[in-house]
């Protein structure tokens, strides 16, 4: 099947590979491996073609069933730039199989290419993103995306354990729109059982401290929870409402072969798995929490707006599912109009 590749992108990629960076570019897996350049980085060309069809009065088929005939714009991108983490969550599906992190300038180059292709939101994740250079690497990327690329939304997903008030992008918070903290339980013993713990540090107490900092530095606060065998019966309504995040993303524990299941996996997540019915029961228990955004396995499995694909079952990004699951939302703190 032929795919549309814009000339500008082809020339840009050619110029990259002609440079004397062979040893670096041969290790570009965490940024560009399976990026599906023809369908993603052609976003700008896609928009121009769609506009041309509209002006000519021609029908256009952008992202129909089966992928359509024009490439997809990477509006929202998750960049898992590291696999290293200081936690050992038993269900993790992005495990520390390598310690490689792309050199800062090369990461910036990739982000610039994505911006030119239509990226509006970047989400930095891991592993634990604050682990690299004690947060300095992350801070520079955050500043670059907001100040130089002028992206509407820059966010971070972290377990929160390594964030200090002096860390970039703190203390000003001017470059960061959203900080998402992973918390699966408000029972500290359950967090330890899951593997979300670090010595004597209390994960729940740290979450509450980070919530306070986000309010002080005007960063929108978000919570991510993975619902699994050890927390599926928990009632979190009171605690979530008290913390009042802009979004509470609730994920169903997901199995990915080679990551948290199978011979080559570094985790054995089977004991954490819950049924679809159990997940639905958890959602029903929390249906009155207005900020809840459910993420079932059915929704997440084919959702690949990552800079590195973990599970590309259908060969690319499913934009219909991305929109259906609420992937496009008010993600700039300037537009959230929060009561700080």
Buried (B, 14 or more C-beta within 10 A) or exposed (E): EEEEBBEEBBEBBEEBEEEEEEEEBEBBEBBBEBBBBBBBBBBBBBBEBBEEBEEEEEEBEBBEEEBBBBBBBBBBBBBBBBBBBBBBBBBBBBBBEEEBBBEBEBBBBBBBBBBBBBBBBBBBBBBBBBBBEEBEBBBBBBBBBBEEBEBBBBBBBBBBBBBEEEBBBBEEBEBBBBBBBBBBBBBBEBBBBBBBBBEEEBBBEBBEBBBEBBBEBBBBBBBBBBBBBBBBEBEBBEBBBEBBBBBBBBBBBBBBEBBBBEEEBEBEBEEBBBEEEBBEBBBEBBEEBEBBBBBBBEBBBBBBBBBBBBBEEEBBBBBEBBEEBEBEEBBBBEEBEBEE
